[in-house]
Amino acid sequence: MFSRILTFTLALLFFSFSQLYVSQAQVQKPTLIVTKGVSVGGGLKIDIHAPITVKSRGLFRPGKKAPILLYVHGGGWIKGSREKIYNLDTFAAKRGYMLVSVQYRPVPRTNIDGQVRDIVRSINWVRKNISRYGGDKRKIVIMGHSAGSHLVALIAAKRLGGKLSGVISNDVQAYDMVAYGGMRGSLPYVYAAAFGSNPKNWIKWSPVTYIRKGPRGGLPPHMIMYSGSNYERRKVLANGFGADLRAKGARVTLFDGRRYSHGSIARGIGKSAEVTRAVERFLRSAYR
């Protein structure tokens, strides 16, 4: 009798401790398995939001591999957090996708080259390790908003991060910094802090530089979204970048978000039927 009680007590303690350990690393929601703070090296971390469908339900019912939506946050290059993902976690999970939100160092701790290296480190880590979390390393779309939009466009333009299924650039004006500076007359604070006053750096950190001088072919499909904030300028810059991509053989989808602000075009994914349908359509095609 005593041995039975002891066995039961030990089993109960083991279960309690195992649940405590899991709760520190992983949180399970009705449609999500969230694993936060995964180290990718270099002092950087990522958060993984996996759909519940990746979970195995027994030996003969393995989980499904989920396509990856790797998200790069905004913040004007000088701030921001990988935790600011708007509605992207539930948007992705409902469609069987895995959201991976990445971290990068802000300016002035590093510069734009360093931010690109940080994000590429996470992309490479994901490609090597994400299958352990139920992700499909063959299907990676990189997506950014605001400054993150510029960084994913720059990574793709420089053909970094390996083979990508697609790129979503959501609302930025930094595709061509020389054109942007000329249209404005001067750079606003956050742009000046990130790009500086030297036009050589404007050229160096403009995605169009690498598209124009690069070879034809080999670029992933791009979705370029722009909002109604400073609408005419955003429209010209986004469409100009799209034209440069098409000239090099890339498939380009443009989303005219004139009815949305810089913030609401990001919040709209998963909330606004119009924005959600557009992003959903692009992802379905990219992951095919």
C-alpha positions, -999 to 999 in steps of 0.1 A, spaced: 0 0 0 28 24 10 47 17 -22 16 25 -43 12 58 -25 49 66 -29 47 58 -66 16 79 -71 32 108 -52 64 107 -72 45 106 -105 24 136 -94 56 155 -85 72 146 -118 41 158 -137 40 190 -118 77 198 -124 75 189 -160 45 212 -165 63 240 -147 93 235 -171 72 235 -202 53 266 -190 85 286 -188 95 278 -224 62 272 -241 26 284 -239 -2 265 -255 -33 283 -267 -64 269 -285 -48 274 -319 -11 282 -310 20 267 -294 42 297 -285 79 293 -277 95 325 -267 131 337 -263 148 310 -285 185 319 -288 199 320 -323 234 332 -312 250 366 -312 228 376 -282 197 375 -305 164 357 -298 133 348 -317 97 339 -308 80 310 -325 42 310 -328 33 275 -342 -2 264 -353 -15 235 -331 -15 213 -363 23 208 -359 18 189 -327 20 151 -330 -11 132 -319 5 98 -317 28 75 -336 5 73 -366 -7 109 -365 24 131 -368 21 168 -369 20 188 -402 50 208 -412 40 245 -413 53 271 -438 72 299 -422 63 336 -420 94 352 -406 85 387 -394 109 417 -389 94 444 -367 95 482 -373 106 511 -351 125 534 -374 157 513 -372 163 529 -338 138 510 -316 111 483 -317 106 448 -303 101 413 -318 70 411 -295 51 437 -315 35 414 -340 0 429 -342 -25 401 -352 1 381 -372 2 351 -348 -35 343 -351 -36 352 -388 -8 327 -395 -21 300 -372 -56 300 -386 -40 293 -420 -16 266 -409 15 289 -410 42 294 -384 51 329 -374 87 335 -364 93 370 -350 130 380 -350 151 404 -331 178 428 -344 200 454 -328 189 490 -331 209 520 -343 232 533 -329 242 500 -313 249 489 -349 242 502 -384 220 489 -412 246 465 -423 246 450 -388 208 448 -387 209 429 -420 234 405 -405 213 400 -374 182 391 -395 201 369 -419 215 350 -388 179 343 -377 169 332 -412 198 308 -414 191 295 -379 154 289 -389 164 271 -420 187 248 -400 166 242 -369 129 250 -374 119 215 -384 123 206 -346 94 230 -339 73 217 -368 82 243 -394 89 236 -431 124 250 -439 117 248 -476 89 274 -474 101 307 -459 85 341 -466 102 371 -449 79 400 -440 86 434 -424 67 465 -415 81 500 -417 119 498 -410 115 460 -411 100 464 -445 131 481 -458 154 455 -442 136 425 -457 137 442 -491 174 449 -487 181 413 -477 163 400 -508 179 425 -531 214 415 -519 203 378 -523 211 370 -487 195 344 -465 193 316 -490 164 306 -512 132 324 -501 96 317 -511 86 353 -510 91 388 -495 64 411 -481 74 447 -476 47 465 -457 49 503 -459 82 520 -461 98 548 -482 134 537 -481 136 516 -513 155 544 -530 170 568 -505 183 592 -531 149 595 -547 133 598 -512 157 625 -501 152 644 -533 114 643 -530 114 654 -493 143 679 -495 157 666 -462 155 634 -441 133 632 -411 149 624 -377 146 586 -378 159 583 -414 188 607 -406 197 587 -375 198 554 -395 211 565 -429 232 595 -419 240 625 -441 265 608 -465 247 601 -499 271 571 -504 254 554 -475 220 563 -489 230 544 -521 246 516 -502 215 509 -480 189 513 -508 174 480 -521 171 495 -556 209 497 -558 213 459 -557 182 452 -579 195 475 -607 230 463 -607 222 426 -601 216 398 -626 182 391 -641 163 362 -625 166 344 -592 146 369 -571 117 357 -549 81 370 -555 75 403 -538 44 419 -523 49 456 -518 23 473 -496 19 511 -491 -5 531 -470 -22 565 -473 3 582 -450 21 606 -474 3 587 -500 16 602 -533 52 598 -523 48 563 -509 29 553 -541 57 566 -564 85 550 -544 67 516 -540 57 515 -577 92 525 -587 107 497 -567 82 473 -581 91 483 -617 128 477 -609 120 442 -596 99 434 -626 126 445 -649 148 418 -633 122 391 -637 106 391 -603 69 386 -598 55 416 -580 22 422 -563 14 458 -553 -12 466 -526 -26 502 -527 -36 508 -491 -46 545 -495 -75 539 -471 -51 529 -443 -26 547 -421 10 536 -415 -2 518 -384 -35 504 -395 -21 487 -426 -1 466 -402 -29 460 -378 -52 452 -407 -37 418 -414 -61 394 -398 -86 422 -390 -94 441 -423 -110 418 -449 -93 437 -477 -58 436 -463 -61 401 -451 -73 387 -484 -45 404 -503 -18 390 -480 -35 356 -478 -36 354 -516 1 362 -519 11 337 -493 -9 309 -508 9 315 -541 43 319 -525 41 286 -505 28 266 -535 
